[in-house]
Amino acid sequence: MVKILIVDDSATARVLIRKSIEICGLEDAEFFEAESGREALDVLQRQEVDIVFSDLNMPEMDGVTLLKKIKASPALNHLPVVIITSLKNQASEKVLLREHARAVLGKPLKFTEVYQTLHDVLPFA
């Protein structure tokens, strides 16, 4: 079973991300949620996941900081992180990919982009 962590300070956004993933064929995935990067790191200490979908702009710890902490951790650096942002542009995408984000998706999410990302990142999706 695929285990997915969704990180966003908006409960509505977390629901929309989850529904988008489920529509892509992963309705039987196990989902975990966090409201901030700091909470996401707490979840990752307790639970193994296959992929992280994280908002970029959040209080406490933003998506860039979360991405950097995951990639700096020997226990977590293998984990694919997909950043979701309403501020997507070529410059920000380039910076995030340089920080080893697996993909950068714009808000509102597009089904085709979520589907393609899942199939590029997860061999069993």
Buried (B, 14 or more C-beta within 10 A) or exposed (E): EBEBBBBBBEEEBBEBBBEBBBEBEBEEBEBBBBBBBBBBBEBBEEEEBBBBBBBBEBEEBBBBBBBBBBBEBEEBEEBBBBBBBEEBEEEBBEEBEEBEBBBBBBBEBEEEBBBBBBEEBBEEB
